[in-house]
Amino acid sequence: MNKNHLADTLIYLLTCITILFIFITLVAVDFPIIPAALFSATVGVLLLYMRGRKHNNHDEETKLPKLSAEKEAFYESKGLGKEDIQYFRQTMQNAKAQIKKIETNLQATGKLKAIENRNNTVHLTKSLFREIIKEPNRLHEVDQFLYVHLPSLADLSGKYVEIDNHEAKSKATYDMLDRSSQTLDEMCQQIAVDYVEFKSDDIEDMEVEVELAKRSLDKDNGLNQESIQNDEV
């Protein structure tokens, strides 16, 4: 059983326990049985409805929009079948959501802003996202970027922001934040490597090319604020 199924099962059990507890409490104070049962069931339905609504809102973040005929023809021209197209689109839709989270997180604290400014991470992720969209047949070349580096960066940066927002911090907390920021810096450097590897046929001078990739995407021209929200996948 995966974590999502386990969580759903626990929530269902807790809801049932809550319904039973409310019913027993009402009956114990001489509340009529039928109204008590109806009231308890109503509470249970509301709890489950609220849980389902929250789950649906989360799903909408990565819900695939309708595929246009032009885009479908483009994918087919790249050799993708229907299942391949579906898989590619869902993968890129998930990546789009993760990039959005990374952008928000890296602007949340001064330390993360400094890391972003040094590595130009948000612009590089958006640029690589668009390059992959242009060449969907090369999806296998960016599996580490899409399935490891992006989700890891989104997750760790989110946790960093959450802990940094704690009003009271111990020395151990500051030490952990410091180690986390170093790890995040390394992750952002890896994003630049991912970009260069995808774009460059000759990676002998990888270190030089990574630095060029960071600096050549001029942040003063406002491109870093450009959204990928409306890019079709």
N, C-alpha and C positions, 0 to 999 in steps of 0.2 A: 504493500500500500504506500503510495507516495505522500508527500507532505500535504498537498492540497486535499487529497481524499481524507487523510487523517484529520486535518483541521475541520473539514466539513462534517465528519462523523462526530467529532467532539462537540462541535457547535450544536448539532442536532440533538445529541444526548443531553447537553446542558439546557437546551430549550425544553425538552421533555421533562427534565427534572424541575425546571422553573414552573412549568404548567402544573405539574403534580403538587409542588409546594404551595402554589397559590390556591389550588383547589382544596387541599387539606386544611390550609389556614382559614379559608372562608367557611368551610364546613365546621371547623372547630369553634368558630365564633357564632355558630347557629345561623349561618347564611343558608338559604334554601339551596338544595343540591343542584337542581336544574339550572338556575341562574348562575350558581358558582361554576358549574361545568362550562356553561356558555362563555362566561367572562374569562375563565382560564384559557379556553381554546382561542378566544379572540386575541388575548395577549400573545399566545404562541404564534398565531398567524402573523401578527404584526412584527414580531421578532424575526421570523423567517423571511418576511417580505423585505424588511430593512437589510437583512444579510444578502438577499438576492439582488437587491438594488445596488448595494455596494459592489458586489461581484460583477454585475453588468457594467457598472461605470468603469471598472478596471478593464474589462474586456474591450470596451469601446476605444481605449487608448490604442490598441493594436488591431482594431477591426479593419478589415480590408475594404476599401471603397470599390465601386464597380469598375471593372477593367474596360477601358475604351478600346474600340476596334483598332485604332491606330497603334496603340501600345501592344495589343495582342499580336498584331501583324509583325511588329518589331521583334518581339520575343521569338516568334516562330521563325523569323529570318535569321535569328541567332542559333537556331537548332533546338530550341526548347519545346518539349511537348507540354500537354495540358497540366500534367502532374508537376513537371519541372517548373512551369510558370507559377503555379499555386505555391509551391515551396519557396521559390525565389521571392515572390511578392511578400509572403508572410515573414520571411527572414528579414527583408529590407524594411518592412513596416515595424518590426520589433527593433531594428537598429535605429530607425528614425526616433522612436520613443526613447531609446537609451541615450541618443545624442542630445535630445531635448533635456533630459535629466542632467546629463553631464554639464551642459551649458548653464543650467540654473545653479547647479552645485558649485561650479568653479567661479561663480560670481558672488557667492554667498559670504565668503570671508576674505580678509585681506591676504592671508597666507595662500589661499587657493587662487586668488586673483594674480598673485605674483607668479605662481607656478604656471598659470594659463598664459600670462604675458611672456614668460620665458620660452614656452614651448609652442605657443600658438595652436593649442590643442583643438579648440572648438572649430576653428576654420579648417584645420587639417581633416578632422573627422567629417565635416560637411563636404569638403572637396573630394575625399576618398569615397564617400557615400555616392556622390554624383558620378564619379568615374566608374564605380561598380554598376550603377544603373545603366550606363552606356554599354557595358560589356558583361551582360549577365552570364555569358558562357564561361567567364573566368571566376565564377563564385568560389570554386574549390581553392583558388589561390589566396583567398582572404578568409579562410575558415578561422584562423587564430584571431584575426581582427574582429570578426563578427561574433564568434562564439566564446571567446575568452577575454580579449582585451577590452572591448566595449562594455560588456556586462560587468566585468570586474571593476573597471573605472567608475561606472555609474553607481555600483553598490558601495565601494569603499569611500568615494567622495560624498555620497549621501550619509554614510555613517559618520564620517569626519564632521560634517556640518551639524549633525544631530548632537554629537558629543561636545563639539565646540560651543554649542548654544546652551550647555548646562551652566546654570548660574554659579554653582560652586564646583571648583575643580581641585583635585589633590595633585601632589607632585607626580604620582603615578599616572594620573590623567594627562597631565602636560607631557610627560615622557611618551605616552602612547600616541598623543597627537603629533608629537615631533617625529616619531618613527613612521606614523601613517603618512605624514606629509612627504617624507623622503620616498616612501613607496609610491605615492601618487605622482611625484616628480618623475620617477623611473617609468611608471606606466605611461605618462604623457610623452616621454622620450620614445617609448616603444611605438606609440601611435605614429610618430614621425617616421620611424623605420618602416612601419607598415605601408605608409603612403609612398615612400621612396621605392620600396620593393615592388609595389604594384605599378608604379609609373616608369621605373627605370629598367632598361634592358641590360645596362652595364652597371653593376653595383660594386665594382672594385673599390671605388672611393666612397664607400657608404657613409663614413663619418662626415666627409665634406658635404655630400649631397643632403644628408639629414639637416645639417645646419642651414644649407641653402633653402631647403623646404620650409624650415621654420621662419626664415627671414624674408623669403621672396613673396610670401603672401602678405602684402602690406596691410597692416591693421589700421593704418590711418585713412584708408580709402572706404572704410565703413563696411567692407565685405563680411567682417566677422559678425555683423548684426543680421546678415542675410539669413532668412529662414528657409528651411528645407521642408516646412510643413506642407506646402502645396505641390511638392515634387511628386509626380505620379510614379507609382511602383507597380 
